[in-house]
Amino acid sequence: MILIDALYVNNGGGKVLLDYLIQELNKLDIEIFYLFDKRIENTYYPVNPKSQKCFLESSFTKRKQFYLENKDKFSKILCFGNLPPNIKIKNATVYTYFHQRLFLELPKNMPLKDRIKFWIKTKILNSIKKNTDFWLVQSELIQSGFKNKYKIDGEKVLLMPFYPPFKNSNETVERKENTYLYVSNAFIHKNHVKLIDAFCLFYDTYKKGSLTVTVSEEFNEVLNYVKDKQSLGYPIKNLGFIKRDDLKKIYESHEYLIFPSFAESFGLGLVEAIENGCKIIGADLPYTYAVCKPSLVFNPLEVDSITEALSLSLQKNTINSESKVKNEINTLISLLH
């Protein structure tokens, strides 16, 4: 039996990738045990008749207890939430999918409490890193940084990017000029406030453009900041959480994706946006260049730099962006099957 351990995956790009993996695994006639985070228990997860699923509280202690009780049941294990099993599993090949850039380097402006949280998580990862046989990563940038920080043999860190393609649609969507989109949750490292400030300065100067964000209700501070700017007349639209089925036409209706995040392991939105015809205005950071050739770049720490990039986007000779990523979902499944 195969174990898919997704205990710490409950939102964002990680959950998008998990949903896609499950969708593809369901096409196979194999026995799989899914260990899910209890926070997504209300999410509908159909699995094939041979498979099982369990929702567990995302506790280090409870996860360890699960492995102690079930360690002899699995021949292959994929840990999807950055951390290997809490114990060494002797009779199974273990893969751990590492997709959290913040385990490698923290943005300088990250609040102290968040820095402490990730420092603790880094120590935990170091203490159990020998419990996996292979690590899977999404980009050469993460591959290099991970090997160096955690002193892992290079042959054990495999490059395995994958992402769900969008379904083809016959619906025609009008792409409007000078429209800027940021598809992301609003954790502090996603850098919404600087982006909003920069857009407002840009709009004050040119009286052109609109900004669309996807800030859900759990991020009250950023949500209120958006509302304050809206009340002042700035053309900023918040769509809240967007279901994936609705995302394609949102990309197709915008000219640019602007991506000011301080830290990304992959930057799924960059790949998705290019696939749907957007040009990329990206942070001048290594993660951007690891997955695409952007149209324009900026310093995400500087509001004026973001504003300048927005200004340059008004020129009609802006180059198209190009993706550098190949979808390796079939290779990943072949490792497990």
C-alpha positions in Angstrom: 0.0 0.0 0.0 1.1 3.6 -0.7 0.8 6.3 1.9 0.2 9.9 0.8 1.0 11.9 4.0 -0.5 15.4 3.5 -1.0 16.2 7.1 0.3 19.8 7.0 -1.3 20.8 3.7 -4.5 22.8 4.0 -4.3 25.9 1.8 -2.5 27.8 -0.9 -0.4 26.4 -3.7 0.4 23.3 -1.8 -3.3 22.3 -1.7 -3.7 23.0 -5.4 -0.8 20.5 -6.1 -2.2 18.0 -3.7 -5.6 18.1 -5.3 -4.0 17.6 -8.7 -1.9 14.6 -7.5 -5.0 12.9 -6.0 -6.9 13.5 -9.2 -4.1 11.7 -11.2 -3.7 8.9 -8.7 -7.4 8.2 -8.8 -6.9 7.1 -12.4 -4.8 4.1 -11.3 -6.1 0.9 -9.9 -3.9 0.9 -6.8 -4.3 0.8 -3.1 -3.5 4.2 -1.4 -3.9 5.4 2.1 -4.4 9.2 2.3 -3.5 11.0 5.6 -5.2 14.4 5.4 -5.1 17.5 7.6 -8.2 17.7 9.8 -8.6 21.4 8.8 -9.8 20.3 5.3 -12.1 17.6 6.5 -15.1 19.4 4.9 -13.3 19.3 1.5 -14.7 16.7 -0.8 -12.0 14.2 -1.6 -13.2 11.2 -3.7 -10.7 8.3 -3.8 -10.8 5.1 -5.8 -12.6 2.1 -4.2 -9.3 0.4 -3.2 -8.1 3.5 -1.3 -8.7 4.8 2.2 -8.5 8.3 3.8 -8.1 9.6 7.3 -8.3 13.1 8.7 -5.9 13.8 11.6 -5.1 16.9 13.7 -1.8 18.4 12.4 0.1 17.6 15.6 3.7 16.4 15.7 2.7 14.0 18.5 -0.3 12.6 16.7 1.6 12.2 13.5 4.3 10.2 15.3 1.6 8.0 16.9 0.1 7.3 13.5 3.5 6.1 12.1 4.2 4.0 15.2 0.8 2.2 14.7 1.0 1.9 10.9 4.8 1.6 10.1 4.5 -1.9 8.6 1.6 -1.3 6.3 3.2 0.7 3.5 5.7 -0.1 0.8 6.1 3.5 -0.4 5.4 6.8 1.3 5.1 10.4 -0.1 5.2 13.0 2.6 3.7 16.1 1.0 4.2 18.7 3.7 8.0 19.3 3.8 8.7 17.0 6.8 9.7 13.3 6.6 8.1 10.7 8.9 8.7 11.2 12.6 10.3 7.8 12.8 12.5 5.7 10.5 10.3 3.4 8.3 12.5 0.4 7.5 10.4 -1.5 5.0 9.2 1.4 2.8 10.8 3.8 0.3 10.1 7.3 1.6 9.9 10.4 -0.6 9.4 13.9 0.9 8.1 16.7 -1.2 9.9 19.9 -0.1 8.1 23.1 -1.2 8.6 25.7 1.5 11.2 28.3 0.7 10.9 29.7 4.2 12.7 26.7 5.6 15.8 27.9 3.7 15.8 31.6 4.2 13.5 34.1 5.9 12.7 37.6 4.6 14.5 40.3 6.6 11.2 42.1 7.3 9.4 39.0 8.6 7.9 39.6 12.1 9.9 38.1 15.0 7.1 35.6 16.0 7.1 34.1 12.5 10.9 34.0 12.4 10.8 32.0 15.7 8.1 29.7 14.3 10.2 28.8 11.2 13.4 28.5 13.3 11.7 25.8 15.3 10.4 24.1 12.2 13.9 24.1 10.7 15.2 22.4 13.9 12.5 19.8 13.6 13.3 19.1 9.9 17.0 18.7 10.8 16.2 16.2 13.5 14.2 13.9 11.2 15.8 14.5 7.8 17.4 11.0 7.9 13.9 9.4 7.9 13.4 9.9 4.2 15.2 8.2 1.3 14.7 11.0 -1.3 13.6 14.6 -1.4 11.6 16.0 -4.3 11.7 19.7 -5.1 10.2 22.0 -7.7 13.1 24.1 -9.0 16.9 24.0 -9.3 17.0 27.0 -7.0 15.3 25.1 -4.2 17.4 22.0 -5.0 20.7 23.9 -4.6 19.6 25.8 -1.5 18.2 22.7 0.2 21.3 20.6 -0.4 23.5 23.3 1.0 21.6 24.2 4.1 20.7 20.7 5.2 23.9 18.9 4.0 22.0 16.4 1.8 23.6 14.2 -0.7 22.8 15.6 -4.2 21.7 12.3 -5.6 18.9 12.2 -3.0 17.4 15.6 -4.0 15.3 15.1 -7.2 14.0 17.8 -9.4 10.3 17.1 -9.8 8.1 20.1 -10.6 4.5 19.5 -11.4 1.4 21.6 -11.7 -2.2 21.2 -12.8 -2.9 22.4 -16.4 -6.1 24.3 -17.0 -9.0 22.7 -18.9 -9.5 24.1 -22.4 -12.5 26.4 -22.7 -14.5 27.7 -25.6 -15.5 30.8 -23.7 -14.1 34.0 -25.1 -12.8 36.4 -22.5 -11.8 40.0 -23.2 -8.3 40.8 -22.0 -8.3 44.5 -20.9 -5.3 46.7 -21.1 -3.5 48.0 -18.0 -5.1 45.4 -15.7 -2.9 44.0 -13.0 -3.6 40.8 -11.0 -2.1 39.2 -7.9 -3.4 35.7 -7.2 -2.1 34.8 -3.7 -3.1 34.4 -0.1 -2.0 37.3 2.1 0.6 35.9 4.4 3.2 38.6 5.4 5.8 37.4 3.0 3.4 37.8 0.1 4.0 41.6 0.3 0.5 42.9 -0.4 0.8 46.2 1.4 3.8 47.4 -0.6 2.1 46.4 -3.8 -1.1 48.3 -2.9 0.9 51.4 -1.9 2.9 51.2 -5.2 -0.3 50.8 -7.3 -1.9 53.8 -5.6 1.2 56.0 -6.4 1.1 54.7 -10.0 -2.7 55.6 -10.2 -2.2 59.0 -8.7 0.3 59.8 -11.6 -1.4 58.2 -14.6 -5.0 57.7 -13.6 -4.8 54.4 -15.5 -5.1 50.8 -14.6 -6.8 48.5 -12.1 -5.5 46.1 -9.5 -7.2 42.8 -8.6 -6.2 40.8 -5.6 -7.5 37.6 -4.0 -7.4 38.2 -0.2 -9.7 35.9 1.8 -11.5 36.9 5.0 -8.9 35.3 7.3 -6.4 38.0 6.5 -8.2 40.9 8.2 -5.3 43.4 8.3 -4.7 43.2 4.5 -8.5 43.0 3.8 -9.1 46.3 5.8 -6.2 47.9 4.0 -7.7 47.1 0.7 -11.1 48.5 1.8 -9.5 51.7 3.0 -7.9 52.3 -0.4 -11.2 51.4 -2.1 -13.0 54.0 0.0 -10.5 56.6 -1.3 -11.5 55.8 -4.9 -8.6 53.6 -6.0 -9.7 50.9 -8.6 -8.7 48.0 -6.5 -10.9 44.9 -6.6 -10.7 42.0 -4.1 -12.2 38.7 -5.4 -11.5 36.8 -2.1 -10.8 33.1 -2.3 -11.1 31.9 -5.9 -12.1 28.3 -6.9 -9.7 26.9 -9.4 -12.4 26.3 -12.0 -13.0 30.1 -12.0 -9.3 31.1 -12.1 -8.6 30.6 -15.8 -11.0 33.3 -17.0 -9.6 35.7 -14.4 -6.1 35.2 -15.7 -7.4 35.6 -19.3 -9.1 38.9 -18.5 -5.9 40.6 -17.2 -2.9 41.9 -19.1 -0.4 41.4 -16.3 0.2 39.3 -13.3 2.3 41.2 -10.8 4.1 39.1 -8.2 5.8 40.9 -5.3 6.3 38.0 -2.9 9.5 38.0 -0.9 9.9 34.2 -0.9 8.6 31.3 -3.1 9.6 27.8 -3.6 7.9 27.6 -7.0 5.5 30.5 -7.6 2.7 28.5 -9.1 0.8 31.7 -10.0 3.7 32.7 -12.4 3.4 29.5 -14.4 -0.4 29.6 -14.4 -0.5 33.2 -15.6 1.9 32.6 -18.5 -0.1 29.5 -19.5 -3.2 31.8 -19.8 -1.5 34.6 -21.7 -0.6 37.1 -19.0 2.7 39.0 -19.0 4.7 38.8 -15.7 5.8 41.8 -13.6 7.9 39.9 -11.1 10.1 40.4 -8.1 13.8 40.7 -9.1 14.6 37.5 -7.0 16.0 34.1 -8.0 12.6 32.3 -7.6 11.2 34.4 -10.5 14.0 33.5 -12.9 13.9 29.9 -11.8 10.4 29.4 -13.4 10.1 32.1 -16.1 11.4 34.9 -18.2 9.4 37.8 -16.9 8.4 40.9 -18.9 9.4 43.4 -16.2 11.0 43.1 -12.7 11.3 45.2 -9.6 12.8 45.3 -6.1 10.0 44.0 -3.9 11.4 45.8 -0.9 11.0 49.2 -2.5 7.6 50.7 -3.2 9.1 53.2 -5.7 10.6 50.3 -7.7 7.2 48.5 -8.0 5.7 51.8 -9.1 8.4 52.2 -11.7 7.7 48.7 -13.1 4.0 49.5 -13.3 4.8 52.7 -15.2 7.0 50.8 -17.7 4.2 48.4 -18.3 2.2 51.2 -20.0 4.6 51.1 -22.9 3.3 49.0 -25.8 6.6 47.2 -26.5 6.7 45.1 -23.4 8.0 41.6 -24.2 5.9 38.5 -23.6 6.9 36.3 -20.7 8.0 32.7 -21.1 7.7 29.7 -18.8 10.8 27.5 -18.0 8.9 24.7 -16.2 8.0 21.2 -17.5 5.2 19.3 -15.8 6.7 16.1 -14.3 3.5 14.6 -12.8 3.9 11.3 -14.7 7.5 10.9 -13.4 6.3 11.5 -9.9 3.5 8.9 -10.2 5.9 6.4 -11.7 8.1 6.7 -8.5 5.1 5.7 -6.4 3.4 3.2 -8.6 
